[in-house]
Structures are given as C-alpha cells and as structure tokens.
Amino acid sequence: MKIVAILGSPRPKSNSAALAGRILERASELGAETQEFVLNKLAFKGCQACEACKTKLDHCVLKDDLTPVLEAIKEADAVVMATPNYFGEVSGQFKCFFDRTYSFLNPNFTSRLAPGKSSVLIMAQGQPNLNLYADVYARYEMWLKRYGFANNHSLRMNGPRPADSVSQRPDLITQAEEIARNLTSPSPKQAGDTW
Ligand SMILES: Cc1cc2nc3c(=O)[nH]c(=O)nc-3n(C[C@H](O)[C@H](O)[C@H](O)COP(=O)(O)O)c2cc1C
C-alpha cells in the first residue's frame, strides 16, 4: 500500500500540511509506505497546453520537478492532496500541479491511471463558515472520479487562520486518523474485486 501526499501550501507549519502529515503518520503506523512532496519547494511549470500528451505521448512532455510527482501518483494506491484556500480556490501552486494531471487523460478523455485508487483533498480556510467554498471539493471530486479514483474523502479546516493551529482542532485530527484507517483497509470492492 503506497500513499503519496501533495502539499500545496507555501507556509511553514501549514495547517493543511499538518493534517496531511497526520494521515501519513497514522497510515505508516498501519503499514503503509508513504512519500510527500512540498510543491512550493519544487521548480515546475503549469500545463503548457501543447497537447503532446494527447497527440504523441502517454505522459507529460515537460521534464521538471513535477515529473516524479506525477509518476508517484501513477504508482500510488492513495493520493492525499492538501491546499490552503486562496481567494475561494486552491493555492496557485496546487492549481499548477493539478493542471499537469491533464496528462493522465487519454485523447478520448478516459483515464490512463489504474482504476480504484483512493484520494483525500484537504483544504484549510480562514473563514469559519463551511458553507463558503463547499463548491471547491465538489469540482475537484468530479475530476478525481474521471481519473478513476473510487474512494474519495474531503477534510476541511475552517479557521483559525494562523499557522500551526491544528492542535486546536482535535475533531479534525480524529477525522484524519479515521481517513488513514480507511485508506489502509479498503473494502473488498475498492481492492479490485470484479463482481
Ligand atoms: C493569499 C491568501 C488568500 C486567502 N484567501 C482566503 C479566502 O478567500 N478565504 C478564506 O477563508 N481564507 C483565505 N485565506 C486564509 C487561508 O486559507 C488560511 O490561513 C489557511 O489556514 C491557510 O492554509 P495553510 O495553513 O495550509 O497554509 C487566504 C490566505 C492568503 C495568504
């Protein structure tokens, strides 16, 4: 069981990264092999819309620090993605990463990824009202399903805004641990049974 985390916050002691870290720690205790990438430390471009991945290659033509991240997702059983909410959206770092996953789609827009992977999208926002920005997960979940992710989780942190605040939210730490348990013990159907 391989779990890869993609961290989209530039902040040291980021809240979204701390929640992802708790999932990875617990999953590792439960036997998973884990790996994490901090997007802000990587040098990479967003999608160039060159369509090479739709016309002559089955992968992204760009060779940069995001190349091993995209490869790690192909190999993973579960992908944990974490981002702050910036102006009602994911961070710019996260959006540039997500646009590059365009290369996971065949020319007919079916997925090149093996089906049945699990996903987690963590989003931290300063706003206490969770009704605000509920659309963000819904939109990303739609694409994750298109990529063949079958066991999908959302974890949202609403306020407080300062970094390193996750210890003030034991409810979210518990949710993160429950998600880790789910990722490491998928149901028989998620594990690839065909009936
Ligand atoms: C550029 C910028 C834009 C932000 N925009 C919003 C916003 O639109 N709504 C909101 O609730 N919080 C907003 N915030 C607050 C962050 O979402 C919040 O601090 C969050 O905890 C950051 O996640 P992190 O700790 O993982 O970096 C913004 C912060 C920054 C720096």
Ligand as a Chemical Component Dictionary entry (heavy atoms), coordinates in Angstrom:
data_LIG
# 
_chem_comp.id                   LIG 
_chem_comp.type                 NON-POLYMER 
_chem_comp.pdbx_formal_charge   0 
_chem_comp.three_letter_code    LIG 
# 
loop_
_chem_comp_atom.comp_id 
_chem_comp_atom.atom_id 
_chem_comp_atom.alt_atom_id 
_chem_comp_atom.type_symbol 
_chem_comp_atom.charge 
_chem_comp_atom.model_Cartn_x 
_chem_comp_atom.model_Cartn_y 
_chem_comp_atom.model_Cartn_z 
_chem_comp_atom.pdbx_ordinal 
LIG C1  C1  C 0 -3.308  34.948 -0.453 1  
LIG C2  C2  C 0 -4.285  34.433 0.584  2  
LIG C3  C3  C 0 -5.632  34.361 0.253  3  
LIG C4  C4  C 0 -6.535  33.862 1.179  4  
LIG N1  N1  N 0 -7.852  33.792 0.824  5  
LIG C5  C5  C 0 -8.742  33.267 1.696  6  
LIG C6  C6  C 0 -10.124 33.194 1.336  7  
LIG O1  O1  O 0 -10.528 33.607 0.254  8  
LIG N2  N2  N 0 -10.964 32.650 2.227  9  
LIG C7  C7  C 0 -10.555 32.155 3.439  10 
LIG O2  O2  O 0 -11.384 31.655 4.201  11 
LIG N3  N3  N 0 -9.241  32.213 3.812  12 
LIG C8  C8  C 0 -8.342  32.747 2.966  13 
LIG N4  N4  N 0 -7.013  32.818 3.326  14 
LIG C9  C9  C 0 -6.591  32.219 4.621  15 
LIG C10 C10 C 0 -6.046  30.799 4.467  16 
LIG O3  O3  O 0 -6.917  29.981 3.702  17 
LIG C11 C11 C 0 -5.846  30.143 5.846  18 
LIG O4  O4  O 0 -4.870  30.888 6.569  19 
LIG C12 C12 C 0 -5.427  28.681 5.778  20 
LIG O5  O5  O 0 -5.320  28.142 7.071  21 
LIG C13 C13 C 0 -4.089  28.516 5.093  22 
LIG O6  O6  O 0 -3.777  27.136 4.993  23 
LIG P1  P1  P 0 -2.304  26.621 5.379  24 
LIG O7  O7  O 0 -2.196  26.824 6.878  25 
LIG O8  O8  O 0 -2.320  25.181 4.991  26 
LIG O9  O9  O 0 -1.306  27.432 4.645  27 
LIG C14 C14 C 0 -6.094  33.379 2.457  28 
LIG C15 C15 C 0 -4.729  33.474 2.768  29 
LIG C16 C16 C 0 -3.830  34.004 1.855  30 
LIG C17 C17 C 0 -2.359  34.100 2.209  31 
# 
loop_
_chem_comp_bond.comp_id 
_chem_comp_bond.atom_id_1 
_chem_comp_bond.atom_id_2 
_chem_comp_bond.value_order 
_chem_comp_bond.pdbx_ordinal 
LIG C1  C2  SING 1  
LIG C2  C3  SING 2  
LIG C2  C16 DOUB 3  
LIG C3  C4  DOUB 4  
LIG C4  N1  SING 5  
LIG C4  C14 SING 6  
LIG N1  C5  DOUB 7  
LIG C5  C6  SING 8  
LIG C5  C8  SING 9  
LIG C6  O1  DOUB 10 
LIG C6  N2  SING 11 
LIG N2  C7  SING 12 
LIG C7  O2  DOUB 13 
LIG C7  N3  SING 14 
LIG N3  C8  DOUB 15 
LIG C8  N4  SING 16 
LIG N4  C9  SING 17 
LIG N4  C14 SING 18 
LIG C9  C10 SING 19 
LIG C10 O3  SING 20 
LIG C10 C11 SING 21 
LIG C11 O4  SING 22 
LIG C11 C12 SING 23 
LIG C12 O5  SING 24 
LIG C12 C13 SING 25 
LIG C13 O6  SING 26 
LIG O6  P1  SING 27 
LIG P1  O7  DOUB 28 
LIG P1  O8  SING 29 
LIG P1  O9  SING 30 
LIG C14 C15 DOUB 31 
LIG C15 C16 SING 32 
LIG C16 C17 SING 33 
# 
